[in-house]
Amino acid sequence: MRLKENINPVEFLKQIKNCKEDVFLETEEDDALNLKSVLSQYVFIVLAGQEELMKNARVVCRGEKDYQVLAEYLSA
């Protein structure tokens, strides 16, 4: 799933804490950031300012129910 445009990245990361399993941000180059990792969260905040990169990145949840937790931030 893709991130919606103009989300609040800090609020998105707060919502990730409610996910049961790992949540990854995957880039076009197949790099993956585990957004449950504090270090990866810092990198995500920096990347959030790069529209083109964020537009092409996708969010992958290891737990199917975690997509529901993040639904307000995701689009198909």
ABEGO torsion letter per residue (X at the ends): XBBBBGBBAAAAAAAAAABABBBBBBBAAGBBBBAABAAAAAAAAAAAABAAAAAABBBBBABAAAAAAAAAABBX
